[in-house]
Amino acid sequence: RRLADVSCAHNDLSDEALLEPLMEAYYAPDALSKEDKKDICDWLRQYQQRVQQDGTSDQDRKTRMNLVNPKYVLRNYLSQQAIDKAHEGDYSMIHELLEVMHRPYDEQPQYHHYAAKRPDWARDKPGCSMLSCSS
């Protein structure tokens, strides 16, 4: 979804300015090597050229992209938190998640925390990141 925030109207952006909208999507942006950043910038510049060939404005492109790329995704850690609360008799998070997921493409400022990346505490917690695909 962050790709929609990259400006395609300006070919003269520095590498840093070109990458800036995407950095929040990375869990460890500081771990990107110079070569990684160069490769990403090379791809983004090709992407900019292609978008410019289409003649699509940044705003139109962003609107169209955000209609098909959800802001809210039911992440495993969110499901696990809701399950844990439900086991304690509190179903409020289940109801909230159901409400959010009815409109995953819409801006829902009151639920912005559900669009966040996985928190560090969930990185190695069973049910949040360590799953079996044996079913």
C-alpha positions in Angstrom: 0.0 0.0 0.0 3.0 2.3 0.6 3.9 2.2 -3.1 0.8 4.4 -3.7 2.6 7.2 -1.7 5.6 7.2 -4.0 5.5 10.3 -6.3 5.7 9.5 -10.0 5.3 13.1 -11.1 8.8 14.0 -10.2 11.8 12.3 -11.8 14.3 14.5 -10.0 13.8 13.0 -6.5 16.9 12.0 -4.6 17.2 8.3 -3.7 16.4 9.2 -0.1 13.2 11.1 -1.0 12.2 8.3 -3.4 12.6 5.6 -0.7 11.1 7.7 2.2 7.4 6.6 1.7 8.4 3.0 1.7 10.6 3.0 4.8 7.8 2.6 7.3 6.9 -0.8 5.6 10.2 -2.4 6.6 10.7 -4.0 10.0 14.4 -3.1 10.0 15.0 -0.3 7.4 18.5 0.3 8.8 19.3 -3.3 7.8 18.9 -2.4 4.1 22.3 -2.3 2.4 23.3 0.4 0.0 22.9 -2.2 -2.8 19.4 -3.1 -1.6 18.5 0.6 -1.6 20.0 1.1 -5.1 18.1 -1.9 -6.4 14.8 -0.6 -5.0 15.5 2.9 -6.4 16.3 1.5 -9.8 13.0 -0.4 -9.8 11.1 2.7 -8.5 12.5 4.8 -11.3 11.4 2.3 -13.9 8.0 2.3 -12.2 7.9 6.1 -12.3 8.6 6.1 -16.0 5.9 3.5 -16.7 3.3 5.4 -14.7 4.3 8.6 -16.6 3.8 6.8 -19.9 0.2 6.1 -18.8 -0.4 9.7 -18.0 -2.0 8.9 -14.7 -1.8 11.6 -12.0 -0.4 10.7 -8.6 -3.8 11.2 -6.9 -5.7 9.1 -9.4 -3.1 6.3 -9.2 -3.1 6.4 -5.4 -6.9 6.3 -5.3 -7.0 3.3 -7.7 -4.2 1.5 -5.9 -5.8 1.9 -2.5 -9.1 0.5 -3.8 -7.4 -2.8 -4.4 -4.7 -2.9 -1.6 -6.2 -3.1 1.8 -5.0 -0.9 4.6 -6.2 -3.4 7.2 -5.2 -7.1 7.1 -6.1 -9.5 9.8 -2.6 -10.3 11.2 -1.9 -13.4 13.2 -1.0 -11.4 16.3 -4.3 -9.5 16.2 -6.2 -12.8 15.9 -4.3 -14.3 18.8 -4.9 -11.3 21.0 -8.7 -11.5 20.2 -8.7 -15.2 20.9 -6.9 -14.7 24.2 -9.3 -12.0 25.3 -12.3 -14.1 24.2 -11.0 -17.0 26.4 -11.2 -14.6 29.3 -14.8 -13.7 28.3 -14.0 -10.4 26.6 -15.3 -10.4 23.0 -14.8 -6.7 22.4 -11.7 -7.1 20.2 -13.4 -9.7 18.1 -16.3 -7.3 17.5 -13.8 -4.5 16.7 -11.8 -6.6 14.2 -15.0 -7.7 12.5 -16.0 -4.1 12.1 -12.6 -3.1 10.7 -12.4 -6.0 8.3 -15.8 -5.2 6.8 -14.1 -2.2 5.2 -10.4 -3.1 4.9 -9.7 -0.6 2.1 -11.2 2.4 3.9 -9.4 4.9 6.1 -10.7 4.2 9.7 -8.7 6.6 11.9 -10.2 5.2 15.1 -8.7 1.8 14.2 -5.3 3.0 12.9 -3.5 0.7 15.4 -4.9 -2.3 13.5 -2.9 -1.2 10.4 0.4 -1.3 12.3 3.2 -3.7 11.7 3.6 -6.7 14.0 5.0 -5.5 17.3 8.3 -7.0 18.6 6.6 -8.9 21.4 4.7 -11.0 18.8 7.8 -11.8 16.8 8.4 -15.2 18.5 5.1 -15.8 20.3 3.3 -19.0 19.3 0.1 -18.2 17.4 1.5 -14.8 16.3 4.3 -15.7 14.0 5.1 -19.4 14.5 2.5 -21.3 12.7 2.2 -24.8 11.3 0.9 -25.4 7.8 0.1 -29.1 8.5 -3.6 -28.7 8.5 
